[in-house]
Amino acid sequence: MSKRRKTVVAGRLVFETAYTAALPSDAEHVRQAKMKMSSAARRRLNLKAACRQLELLIAANFTRRDLVATLTYDDEHLPQSRAEAVKNLKKFFRALRETRRRQGLPDLKYIYVTESKHEHGRWHHHVILNGTGNDMETIRSLWTYGEQVNIEPLDDTQYRALAEYLAKEPREAGSSNGKRMWTPSKGLTRPTVQSDWIDDRATLEPPPGATVLESVTERNEWGEYVYLKYLLPDPKPRRCRPSRRKKNE
């Protein structure tokens, strides 16, 4: 076996690469040709890039049954600093978490970015949060700092585009490629990474029913690499049911 495979799983989102591995017994020119393929595979996956990390974190925790919200401020409540804006957002999170607790609904999960360079220089928040089936109006009612609250269902075919959108302001301000630009809630699921060896004649194939998002194959005289990005089939949706509480509560 002489082909290295790496698989990253984040919810339904899967990245796979396989490349011909250089061997100690290879002649130098063969080794260089194989290393060219392995380097191309690593660049394609690029797990150190901030946008890729955010894409995977979103995919590992949020699906099309969840929500993407933009929370803005009216003139009366416009914050004077990032710290004040984040304080307001955390107060909103506490209120939403308490509302869900009283209703026996799942606890709040979120990822947020706070910005000011867009929207005419006004502070605002982009938030990804888990939905409970019918809570758009609850979210709007609990955001008491402005009338404009835009809420949309998350598009699970656009994890990359969403990550790039959320990271746009820090990138434009010159933040480094590996710098985290978002704030997650505690306890979010992390993507899993697995590496193994496969036969040199083997290739990568998405499982039946998967939606292929990207597929790249490159070869030279001594090796190749294959890169796949796909969404696993969507499982049957689960209904959020209020949890049963003890009578004494």
DRENKE-78184 format. One line per 3 residues: number of its first residue (from 1); their letters; for each residue x, y, z negated of C-alpha. Coordinates in Angstrom, 2 decimals, padded with zeros to 5 digits, always signed. Layout:
N
NUM = a = X/Y/Z; ...
//
This chain:
249
1 = msk = +000.00/+000.00/+000.00; +001.51/+003.32/+000.97; -001.26/+005.87/+001.16
4 = rrk = -002.04/+008.09/-001.83; -005.66/+009.02/-002.52; -006.93/+011.77/-004.81
7 = tvv = -010.62/+012.12/-005.71; -012.20/+015.04/-007.54; -015.82/+014.68/-008.68
10 = agr = -017.88/+017.62/-009.97; -021.53/+016.65/-010.25; -022.66/+015.82/-006.71
13 = lvf = -019.68/+017.60/-005.18; -016.74/+015.39/-004.22; -013.33/+016.23/-002.75
16 = eta = -011.15/+013.43/-001.42; -007.72/+013.47/+000.14; -005.58/+010.60/+001.34
19 = yta = -002.11/+010.96/+002.79; +000.78/+008.78/+003.86; +003.28/+008.66/+001.02
22 = alp = +007.03/+008.93/+001.49; +009.00/+005.88/+000.35; +012.55/+005.72/-001.05
25 = sda = +013.52/+003.41/+001.81; +012.40/+005.89/+004.48; +014.96/+007.53/+006.70
28 = ehv = +015.30/+011.26/+006.04; +013.42/+012.34/+009.18; +010.59/+009.92/+008.37
31 = rqa = +010.46/+011.12/+004.80; +010.23/+014.75/+005.92; +007.41/+013.94/+008.35
34 = kmk = +005.43/+012.16/+005.64; +006.04/+014.94/+003.11; +004.64/+017.41/+005.62
37 = mss = +001.36/+015.48/+005.52; +001.31/+015.27/+001.71; +001.98/+019.01/+001.43
40 = aar = -000.86/+019.77/+003.84; -003.21/+017.60/+001.76; -002.27/+019.41/-001.46
43 = rrl = -002.78/+022.80/+000.14; -006.19/+021.73/+001.37; -007.31/+020.66/-002.10
46 = nlk = -005.49/+023.43/-004.03; -006.92/+022.78/-007.50; -004.86/+025.64/-008.96
49 = aac = -006.77/+028.31/-007.02; -009.19/+030.24/-009.23; -012.02/+030.07/-006.69
52 = rql = -011.64/+026.30/-006.38; -011.69/+025.91/-010.16; -014.86/+027.99/-010.36
55 = ell = -016.48/+026.08/-007.49; -015.85/+022.79/-009.26; -017.05/+024.06/-012.63
58 = iaa = -020.30/+025.30/-011.10; -020.84/+022.03/-009.25; -020.11/+019.94/-012.36
61 = nft = -022.80/+021.72/-014.38; -025.44/+023.30/-012.14; -027.77/+022.01/-009.43
64 = rrd = -030.52/+023.33/-007.18; -032.84/+023.21/-010.20; -030.78/+025.95/-011.86
67 = lva = -030.70/+029.71/-011.36; -028.46/+032.57/-010.24; -029.38/+035.93/-011.78
70 = tlt = -028.14/+039.48/-011.33; -028.83/+041.70/-014.34; -028.56/+045.45/-013.88
73 = ydd = -029.01/+048.54/-016.06; -031.21/+051.58/-015.83; -029.77/+055.02/-016.57
76 = ehl = -030.97/+054.99/-020.17; -029.14/+051.77/-021.04; -026.09/+052.03/-018.77
79 = pqs = -023.00/+050.86/-020.75; -019.93/+053.04/-021.02; -017.47/+050.15/-021.10
82 = rae = -017.05/+046.48/-020.26; -017.07/+045.61/-023.96; -020.45/+047.27/-024.40
85 = avk = -021.84/+045.52/-021.31; -020.65/+042.11/-022.53; -022.13/+042.80/-025.97
88 = nlk = -025.52/+043.44/-024.35; -025.27/+040.25/-022.33; -024.41/+038.14/-025.37
91 = kff = -027.42/+039.60/-027.20; -029.57/+038.53/-024.23; -028.07/+035.02/-024.36
94 = ral = -028.88/+034.73/-028.07; -032.48/+035.74/-027.44; -032.86/+033.27/-024.55
97 = ret = -031.24/+030.47/-026.52; -033.56/+031.11/-029.48; -036.61/+031.18/-027.21
100 = rrr = -035.66/+027.84/-025.73; -035.01/+026.38/-029.17; -038.48/+027.37/-030.37
103 = qgl = -040.03/+025.80/-027.28; -038.02/+022.59/-027.58; -036.28/+023.18/-024.25
106 = pdl = -032.68/+022.32/-023.28; -029.98/+024.54/-024.73; -028.58/+027.35/-022.62
109 = kyi = -025.62/+026.76/-020.31; -024.11/+029.58/-018.29; -021.20/+031.08/-016.39
112 = yvt = -021.08/+034.84/-016.01; -019.07/+037.60/-014.38; -019.35/+041.27/-015.41
115 = esk = -018.59/+043.85/-012.71; -018.59/+047.59/-012.17; -016.86/+048.28/-008.85
118 = heh = -019.94/+047.31/-006.81; -023.55/+048.48/-007.16; -022.42/+052.15/-006.94
121 = grw = -019.93/+051.71/-009.78; -022.56/+050.67/-012.34; -022.01/+047.83/-014.79
124 = hhh = -023.95/+044.68/-013.99; -023.77/+040.93/-014.60; -023.91/+037.90/-012.32
127 = vil = -025.06/+034.85/-014.28; -025.47/+031.20/-013.36; -027.67/+029.47/-015.93
130 = ngt = -029.52/+026.22/-016.30; -033.21/+026.42/-015.49; -035.95/+024.68/-017.44
133 = gnd = -038.56/+024.54/-014.70; -040.55/+027.71/-015.33; -038.50/+030.38/-017.06
136 = met = -037.95/+033.17/-014.53; -040.45/+035.46/-016.24; -038.97/+034.67/-019.65
139 = irs = -035.54/+035.73/-018.42; -036.93/+038.95/-016.96; -038.81/+039.79/-020.16
142 = lwt = -035.76/+039.26/-022.38; -033.49/+041.52/-020.30; -034.50/+044.85/-021.86
145 = yge = -031.77/+047.06/-020.38; -033.20/+047.61/-016.93; -036.11/+046.75/-014.69
148 = qvn = -034.16/+045.11/-011.87; -033.52/+041.42/-012.49; -032.90/+039.38/-009.37
151 = iep = -033.25/+035.61/-009.85; -032.82/+032.95/-007.19; -032.56/+029.15/-007.21
154 = ldd = -028.98/+027.93/-006.91; -028.11/+026.57/-003.45; -026.05/+023.44/-004.06
157 = tqy = -024.76/+023.42/-000.49; -023.07/+026.78/-001.12; -020.95/+026.24/-004.22
160 = ral = -017.88/+027.62/-002.47; -019.64/+030.75/-001.21; -021.09/+031.39/-004.67
163 = aey = -017.67/+031.02/-006.31; -016.12/+033.42/-003.80; -018.91/+035.94/-004.36
166 = lak = -018.51/+035.85/-008.13; -014.75/+036.24/-007.79; -014.85/+039.06/-005.26
169 = epr = -014.23/+042.01/-007.59; -011.18/+040.63/-009.42; -009.67/+039.53/-006.09
172 = eag = -010.19/+042.97/-004.58; -008.60/+044.50/-007.68; -005.51/+042.37/-007.12
175 = ssn = -005.94/+039.58/-009.67; -003.64/+036.62/-009.14; -004.82/+033.47/-007.42
178 = gkr = -004.75/+031.41/-010.60; -006.34/+033.90/-012.98; -009.72/+032.99/-014.42
181 = mwt = -012.28/+035.68/-013.61; -015.39/+034.29/-015.25; -016.68/+033.36/-018.71
184 = psk = -018.34/+029.95/-019.31; -020.50/+028.84/-022.20; -019.04/+026.26/-024.55
187 = glt = -019.27/+022.57/-023.81; -019.54/+022.66/-020.03; -018.73/+019.44/-018.19
190 = rpt = -015.34/+019.41/-016.49; -014.69/+017.82/-013.11; -012.90/+014.48/-013.10
193 = vqs = -009.70/+013.86/-011.13; -008.51/+010.39/-010.17; -005.47/+009.28/-008.16
196 = dwi = -004.80/+005.81/-006.77; -003.16/+003.94/-003.91; -004.94/+002.56/-000.86
199 = ddr = -003.83/+000.50/+002.10; -002.02/+002.45/+004.77; -004.62/+001.36/+007.32
202 = atl = -007.55/+002.57/+005.17; -009.32/+005.85/+005.80; -011.84/+007.93/+003.89
205 = epp = -015.56/+007.56/+004.47; -018.36/+009.43/+002.69; -020.90/+007.16/+001.01
208 = pga = -024.27/+006.52/+002.71; -026.62/+009.49/+002.39; -023.88/+011.98/+001.54
211 = tvl = -023.84/+015.42/+003.15; -020.43/+016.15/+004.64; -019.38/+019.78/+004.10
214 = esv = -015.82/+019.59/+005.46; -013.79/+016.94/+007.23; -010.18/+017.36/+008.37
217 = ter = -007.68/+014.84/+009.73; -004.11/+015.63/+010.79; -001.43/+013.25/+012.04
220 = new = +002.16/+013.25/+013.11; +004.41/+010.44/+014.31; +004.98/+009.00/+010.84
223 = gey = +001.93/+009.82/+008.79; -001.45/+011.44/+008.38; -003.70/+013.08/+005.87
226 = vyl = -007.48/+013.03/+005.63; -009.55/+015.53/+003.66; -013.25/+015.16/+002.92
229 = kyl = -015.64/+017.39/+001.01; -019.19/+016.16/+000.57; -022.31/+016.20/-001.58
232 = lpd = -023.54/+012.92/-002.98; -027.23/+012.12/-002.39; -029.52/+014.12/-004.67
235 = pkp = -031.00/+011.94/-007.43; -034.66/+012.17/-008.26; -035.37/+015.45/-010.10
238 = rrc = -035.89/+015.24/-013.82; -038.64/+017.14/-015.51; -037.73/+019.19/-018.53
241 = rps = -039.91/+018.09/-021.42; -040.12/+019.76/-024.81; -038.32/+017.70/-027.42
244 = rrk = -040.35/+016.12/-030.19; -039.80/+017.75/-033.55; -040.22/+016.35/-036.97
247 = kne = -043.49/+017.18/-038.68; -041.70/+018.93/-041.54; -039.92/+021.39/-039.25
//
